[in-house]
């Protein structure tokens, strides 16, 4: 049996970050963009000027939560909003919109996390980064 694992390369991460950055700049939104691999390890971090330093860890944790649970962090947020408070106890769960997993040909290869503006705007920036490579989030 032959298994082929697709990986997220540094070049992929840089392209995702560049396109996410372009979306943020188009909207004049200062943010932190974090990209992790399929194990939640940081591949790329970009902090724009004038962003609060608290957004650094939040962006990383959004990305880690998105890959750990293989779903957008908005799904976790929705569960909390619906009163399913047990999701707050899941290790590594960050129920705040702005983290998106990266799926290539049915394989989860990493995730993008963005923090710095409103959560739905963070998600818009993350999606723009993923869309630039023609990937699904």
The 8 nearest C-alpha neighbors of each residue, nearest first, counted from 0:
[[1, 2, 3, 4, 5, 106, 105, 104],
 [2, 0, 3, 4, 5, 106, 104, 6],
 [3, 1, 4, 0, 5, 106, 6, 105],
 [2, 4, 5, 1, 6, 0, 106, 104],
 [3, 5, 6, 2, 106, 108, 107, 1],
 [4, 6, 3, 108, 7, 106, 103, 104],
 [7, 5, 108, 8, 4, 36, 37, 109],
 [6, 8, 108, 11, 36, 109, 9, 12],
 [9, 7, 11, 10, 6, 12, 42, 36],
 [8, 10, 12, 11, 13, 42, 7, 43],
 [9, 11, 13, 8, 12, 14, 7, 15],
 [12, 10, 8, 14, 9, 13, 7, 15],
 [11, 13, 9, 15, 10, 14, 16, 8],
 [12, 14, 16, 10, 11, 15, 17, 9],
 [15, 13, 17, 11, 16, 12, 10, 18],
 [14, 16, 128, 12, 18, 13, 17, 129],
 [15, 17, 19, 13, 14, 18, 20, 128],
 [18, 16, 20, 14, 19, 15, 13, 21],
 [19, 17, 128, 21, 20, 15, 16, 14],
 [18, 20, 128, 16, 124, 22, 127, 21],
 [19, 21, 17, 23, 18, 22, 16, 24],
 [20, 22, 18, 24, 19, 23, 25, 17],
 [23, 21, 25, 19, 20, 24, 124, 18],
 [22, 24, 28, 20, 26, 21, 25, 27],
 [23, 25, 27, 21, 26, 22, 28, 20],
 [26, 24, 22, 23, 27, 21, 28, 20],
 [25, 27, 24, 23, 28, 22, 21, 29],
 [26, 28, 24, 25, 23, 29, 22, 30],
 [27, 29, 23, 26, 24, 30, 116, 115],
 [30, 28, 50, 47, 115, 27, 49, 48],
 [31, 29, 115, 114, 47, 50, 28, 46],
 [30, 32, 46, 114, 45, 113, 55, 47],
 [31, 33, 113, 45, 44, 112, 58, 30],
 [34, 32, 44, 112, 59, 58, 111, 43],
 [33, 35, 111, 43, 42, 110, 41, 112],
 [34, 36, 41, 40, 42, 39, 109, 110],
 [37, 35, 109, 39, 38, 40, 108, 7],
 [36, 38, 109, 108, 39, 66, 107, 35],
 [39, 37, 36, 40, 109, 35, 66, 67],
 [38, 40, 63, 35, 36, 37, 41, 66],
 [41, 39, 35, 36, 38, 42, 37, 63],
 [40, 42, 35, 43, 34, 39, 36, 33],
 [43, 41, 35, 34, 40, 36, 9, 12],
 [42, 44, 34, 33, 41, 12, 45, 35],
 [45, 43, 33, 32, 34, 46, 42, 31],
 [44, 46, 32, 31, 47, 33, 43, 16],
 [47, 45, 31, 30, 32, 48, 44, 50],
 [46, 48, 29, 30, 31, 50, 45, 49],
 [47, 49, 50, 46, 29, 30, 51, 31],
 [48, 50, 29, 47, 51, 30, 46, 52],
 [51, 49, 29, 48, 30, 47, 52, 115],
 [50, 52, 53, 54, 49, 115, 55, 30],
 [51, 53, 54, 55, 50, 56, 46, 31],
 [54, 52, 51, 55, 56, 57, 50, 115],
 [53, 55, 57, 114, 52, 56, 115, 58],
 [56, 54, 53, 58, 57, 52, 31, 59],
 [57, 55, 59, 58, 54, 60, 53, 52],
 [56, 58, 54, 60, 59, 55, 61, 114],
 [59, 57, 112, 113, 114, 61, 55, 56],
 [58, 60, 56, 62, 33, 57, 61, 112],
 [59, 61, 63, 57, 62, 58, 64, 56],
 [62, 60, 98, 112, 58, 64, 59, 63],
 [61, 63, 112, 111, 98, 110, 65, 59],
 [64, 62, 39, 60, 66, 65, 61, 67],
 [63, 65, 67, 61, 92, 62, 66, 91],
 [66, 64, 100, 62, 70, 71, 99, 98],
 [65, 67, 69, 100, 63, 68, 110, 64],
 [68, 66, 64, 65, 69, 63, 39, 91],
 [67, 69, 66, 70, 65, 64, 92, 71],
 [70, 68, 66, 65, 67, 100, 71, 107],
 [69, 71, 65, 68, 100, 72, 99, 74],
 [72, 70, 99, 73, 65, 98, 74, 100],
 [71, 73, 96, 98, 75, 74, 65, 94],
 [72, 74, 96, 76, 71, 75, 95, 77],
 [75, 73, 77, 72, 76, 71, 78, 70],
 [76, 74, 94, 78, 72, 73, 77, 79],
 [77, 75, 94, 73, 79, 95, 74, 78],
 [78, 76, 80, 74, 79, 75, 73, 81],
 [77, 79, 81, 75, 83, 76, 80, 74],
 [80, 78, 83, 82, 76, 81, 77, 84],
 [79, 81, 77, 82, 78, 76, 83, 84],
 [82, 80, 78, 79, 83, 77, 84, 76],
 [83, 81, 79, 80, 84, 78, 85, 77],
 [84, 82, 79, 78, 85, 81, 86, 80],
 [83, 85, 86, 79, 82, 87, 78, 88],
 [84, 86, 87, 88, 83, 89, 79, 82],
 [87, 85, 84, 88, 89, 83, 79, 75],
 [88, 86, 85, 84, 89, 92, 79, 94],
 [89, 87, 86, 85, 90, 92, 84, 91],
 [88, 90, 86, 92, 87, 91, 85, 93],
 [91, 89, 92, 88, 87, 93, 86, 64],
 [90, 92, 64, 89, 93, 63, 67, 60],
 [93, 91, 64, 89, 90, 94, 87, 86],
 [92, 94, 95, 64, 61, 91, 72, 60],
 [95, 93, 76, 75, 72, 92, 73, 96],
 [94, 96, 76, 93, 72, 73, 97, 118],
 [97, 95, 73, 72, 118, 98, 122, 119],
 [96, 98, 122, 121, 113, 118, 112, 72],
 [99, 97, 112, 61, 62, 72, 65, 71],
 [98, 100, 71, 65, 111, 110, 136, 112],
 [101, 99, 110, 65, 136, 66, 69, 109],
 [102, 100, 136, 110, 109, 107, 108, 135],
 [101, 103, 107, 106, 135, 105, 108, 136],
 [104, 102, 106, 105, 134, 107, 101, 108],
 [105, 103, 106, 102, 107, 5, 134, 135],
 [104, 106, 103, 102, 107, 108, 135, 101],
 [107, 105, 103, 102, 104, 108, 5, 4],
 [106, 108, 102, 101, 109, 37, 103, 105],
 [107, 109, 37, 6, 7, 101, 102, 36],
 [110, 108, 36, 37, 101, 35, 66, 100],
 [109, 111, 100, 101, 62, 35, 99, 66],
 [110, 112, 34, 62, 99, 98, 33, 125],
 [111, 113, 62, 98, 58, 61, 33, 97],
 [114, 112, 58, 32, 121, 97, 31, 125],
 [115, 113, 58, 54, 31, 30, 121, 116],
 [114, 116, 30, 54, 29, 31, 50, 113],
 [115, 117, 121, 114, 120, 118, 28, 30],
 [118, 116, 120, 119, 121, 115, 114, 122],
 [117, 119, 121, 96, 120, 97, 122, 116],
 [118, 120, 122, 121, 117, 123, 96, 97],
 [119, 121, 123, 117, 122, 118, 116, 124],
 [120, 122, 97, 118, 113, 124, 119, 123],
 [123, 121, 97, 125, 119, 120, 124, 126],
 [124, 122, 120, 126, 121, 125, 127, 119],
 [123, 125, 19, 127, 121, 122, 126, 22],
 [126, 124, 122, 128, 127, 123, 19, 111],
 [125, 127, 129, 123, 128, 124, 130, 122],
 [128, 126, 130, 124, 19, 125, 129, 123],
 [129, 127, 19, 15, 18, 125, 126, 131],
 [128, 130, 126, 131, 127, 134, 132, 15],
 [131, 129, 133, 127, 132, 128, 134, 126],
 [130, 132, 129, 128, 133, 127, 18, 15],
 [133, 131, 130, 134, 129, 15, 128, 14],
 [132, 134, 130, 131, 129, 135, 103, 128],
 [135, 133, 132, 129, 130, 103, 102, 136],
 [134, 136, 102, 101, 129, 133, 103, 130],
 [135, 101, 100, 99, 102, 129, 134, 126]]
